[in-house]
Amino acid sequence: MALGALSLSGCASPTAIEDFSGLPSVPVAAEGEEAEPELEELEVPEGETSVVYLDYGDRLALVTWGSSTCPVVGTDIVVLEDANSGNSVRIETEPIPDDAICTADLVPHTTIFGSPENTTTTKPLLVEVNGEEIEVPVK
């Protein structure tokens, strides 16, 4: 069986490539032949940490909820088990300093990673984040 048939991700950086306040957006088809695709925010459960594939599995988005002034931000992604051994990763987050003054609001924050090397989108991906285990479905 060829490696390409496994849809293994390759050459992705283990560090976050982008982070921002809010939810990730994905293109949706616009009406009309020459209309540009429009962007629409992904729906994720409010208040729950979520991980979703973007760009047909080329990128992963970590969505956390918390204070707008002290967001939980992903920093690195580490492969724990490759596609042949369990397909799991851990996302490291930046610690919030004990003396930080944080607002009491609840807003989403998104961190984007390239899909990690030696994982696949053809099997569920198990993601560990701050002691939680999240299963990302097959893409």
Secondary structure, DSSP 8 states (H G I E B T S, - for coil): --GGGGTB--S--SB-SEEEES--EEEE--SSTT---EEEE----TTS-EEEEEGGGTEEEEEEEE-SSS---EEEEEEEE-TTTT-EEEEEE----TT----S--EEEEEEEE--TT-BSSS-EEEEETTEEEEE---
